[in-house]
Amino acid sequence: MEGKAAVLGDADFVMPFAALGLDTFAVESDAGNILSAAGEILKRKYALVVAAENVAEIAAEAFEKTQKTATPCIVIVPFTTEPTGFATETLGKLLKIATGINIFAD
């Protein structure tokens, strides 16, 4: 499968990805900016979206409608802030869709 990749997060998070030539969307903590950038990413039909955990929690509203589609594949990465568990929770949901198994169940 071919496709482009986008990176969503604050300037410090996206900078290394920009150096690799990926399309980056640097946003501040403002929910309006984050949702606007997430909407733009969806509009451009990226195959892969890498999002910082703190931004992904807000962008989840925009990305929610793509949860059961093959693309974009949204990967949430913990970054400089204290992890909230959102990345792990999201990974667990994706793995359950892919395998039918909840690997994080007690």
Secondary structure by P-SEA (a helix, b strand, c coil): cbbbbbbbcccccaaaaaaaccbbbbbcccaaaaaaaaaaaaaacccbbbbcaaaaaaacccccccccccccbbbbbbccccccaaaaaaaaaaaaaacccccccc
